[in-house]
Amino acid sequence: MEIKKDDNKYIYVIVGKNIRRLRKKHNLTQVQLADLIGYNEGTIANIENSSYQTFSLEFLYIISKKLNEHMSEFFIEE
């Protein structure tokens, strides 16, 4: 399912892409990131692929702290 930019759910596409970008910046696999933050690999994969469209700010906060990245990094639209 493709989500268009004018769809309210497009924010999940942006965040998913940024999680992938930050994960790769830190040379982590999906499995490694999942282990680091205490979630399963499937959750990371689904969020990065925009097929999982619900997660909490706490989830992003955990990732930001573990990767030492500012929360705003998740909302950059390229």
BELZIHU-V772776 format. One record per residue. N is the residue number from 1. PHI is phi in whole degrees, 0 to 359 (none if undefined). OMEGA is omega in radians with two decimals (999 if undefined). Layout:
N/PHI/OMEGA
N/PHI/OMEGA
//
This chain:
1/none/3.13
2/269/3.12
3/253/-3.11
4/272/-3.08
5/301/-3.12
6/274/3.11
7/278/3.12
8/300/-3.13
9/280/-3.13
10/299/3.11
11/302/3.12
12/291/3.07
13/294/-3.13
14/300/-3.11
15/296/3.12
16/300/3.11
17/296/-3.13
18/286/3.03
19/298/3.11
20/300/-3.12
21/301/-3.12
22/291/3.10
23/299/-3.14
24/292/3.09
25/304/-3.13
26/265/3.09
27/54/3.12
28/247/2.97
29/276/3.07
30/298/3.13
31/296/-3.13
32/296/3.10
33/297/3.13
34/301/3.11
35/297/-3.12
36/298/-3.07
37/258/3.08
38/80/3.07
39/242/3.11
40/266/-3.09
41/302/-3.13
42/300/3.11
43/297/3.12
44/299/-3.13
45/300/-3.12
46/294/3.11
47/292/3.14
48/296/-3.12
49/265/3.09
50/62/3.09
51/262/3.11
52/240/-2.96
53/246/2.98
54/201/3.02
55/200/-3.00
56/266/3.00
57/296/3.09
58/300/3.10
59/302/3.13
60/294/3.13
61/297/3.11
62/299/3.13
63/299/-3.10
64/299/3.14
65/291/-3.12
66/294/-3.14
67/264/-3.10
68/56/3.13
69/239/3.10
70/287/-3.13
71/304/-3.11
72/298/3.14
73/299/-3.11
74/283/-3.01
75/248/3.10
76/285/3.12
77/254/-3.13
78/255/999
//
